Amino acid sequence: MPCTLSNGFARDCSDSTGGIEELYILERASVTAYTVASHEVTAITDGGSTWRKYELKKEVGSIVATTTIDPANGTRFSEGTIAFSINKFSATKSNELKLMVLGQIVCIIKDNNGVYWGMGFQNFAEGQSLVANTGTAYGDRNGYDVSIMAKEPETPYEVDSTVVAGLTIST
């Protein structure tokens, strides 16, 4: 199959903002179907399950997706990583974050441009690390640094905002 380019890109307006502001997470087994058109999730079947919402402080979260290609083997895959911080140690947060990083999950991430991205739909996402740190100085963060990773055939899908609006979401 030839890989023919289909269009180019004009210079953009430099009106994008980095970072993420919210995460919506659900156990992957609860998603029984989803529809993708042109690299965008346009429908999710989750049986009415409740997605958990995690609101982030400014400038403490990101998504990085790296596509690895091995021409000798004719393979490619994307490794997407969500990294974020949550402030203040607590037993409740420790228990919740432990469940998050140990489970097989699907994530929808809202970036600071109001665009939603999905990871874990193609396979599943899972915790890569959970670091709890009290900090040293009074001005240091007392809290958690979390990393979630998904190895999938494609980079994270965009998720249609109307799909997110139709989900059952709870904090």
N, C-alpha and C positions, 0 to 999 in steps of 0.2 A: 504494500500500500504506500503510495507516495505521500509525503507530508507537504502538501502545497499550501503556502501562505495564502490567506484569503483577503486580508486588508491590512493597512498600516494604521498609525495613530498620529493624530495632529498633536501639536504641543498643547498641554493643558493650561488651565488658568491659575495653577498653584493655589487652589482653594481647598486643599485637603488638610485634615488634622490627624495627627498620629494618636495612637492609644486606643484602649477599649474602656467602656464604662459599665457594662453589665454582662453577666453570664447567665444562661438558662441551661440547667442540667437535668437529665433524666436517665434512668437506667436504660441501656441500649435494648434490652429484651422487650421493653414496653413499646418500642417503635416497630410495628409489624409491617409497615410499608411507607414508602415515600416516593415522590415523583420528581424527576430532574429534567428540565428542559433548558438547553443552552447554558449549562453549568449553574443553574439556579434551582433550588428546591421550591417547587410550586404547590406541593401538598405533603402533609404528614399525617399518617394514621397511627395514633398512639392509644386508642381505646379510652380516651378521656383521662389519661394519667395526668398527674400534677407535676409540672416542671418546677424545679426550685430556682429561684432568682437570687443572684448574688450581686449586690451593687458595690462598685469599686470606687475608691477615692481617685482623684485626678492623677494621671501620670504614674500609675502603679501596675499597668497591665498591657500586654501585647500579644499578638499572634505572629509567629514566624513559620512560614511553610517553605521547605526546601525540597525541590524535586531532584532526585538522584537518577542519573541515566548511566547504564553500563552498555555501551555499544557492542562490546564483545559478546555479551550474553543476550542482547536485544531486550533488555528490561528497563523499566522505570517505575518509580514510586515516589510519593510525596510523604514527607515526615513533617506534620504540623505540630507546633508546640504553642500552648497557651501558658504564659507565665504571668502571675499576678501576686499581689501582696494584700493581706488582710491584717488590719491593726488590732492590737490588744489580745493578749492571752486570755483564754477562758476555757473551762471544761467543755462547755457547749460547742464552742468553735473547734476545739481539738477533736471532739468526737465526730462532728459533722465532716471536717476536712479529712479525717482518717477514712471515713466511709467513701468520700468522694474519690480519693486517690487509689483506694483498693478495688473499686468497682469497675465494671465495663459500662461506660457511659456514652451518651451522645450530648454534644454541646452546641448551643447557639450563642454566638457572641455578638453583642452590639458594639460597633466601633464608635469613635467620637465624631463620625460623619453621619451617624444614624443608619448605617448599613449593617445588616445582619449577616453573619457568616456561620456555616455549619461544619462541625468536625465530628467524626465518629459515625456518620451515617453509612459510609461505605463499608467499614469494618466496625470498629469501636474505638473509643478513646479510653485512656487509662492513666493513672498517676505515674509520673516520672520521679517526682521528689516532693517532699513536704519538709520544710525547714522551719523550726520554731526558734525564735531568737529574742531574748530580752533586750538586746542592745546594751551598750556600755554607758554612754553619756546620756544625760537627761533628754537631749534632743533626738536621740536615736529612736528608730521604730521598735516598739515592743509588739511582736506579732508573728505572722507566718508568711513564708514565701512558698508559693505552690507552683508546680509545673505539671501540666497534663499534656500527653502526647498521643497522636494518632498516626499510624502508618497506613496509608491508603493509596489507591491507584491515582487519584486526582488531588489537586490542591483543594483547600476548603471551598465548598460551594457557597455561593450567595444564597440567602434565604429570603424569600419574598416577605415583605413586612405584613401583608394581609394574612399570611400563614401564621406568623408569630402572634398577631392580634387574635387569631382563633384558638390559640392554645390556652389550657388552664395553667395559670402561673401563680405561684405562692412564694413569699419570702420566708 
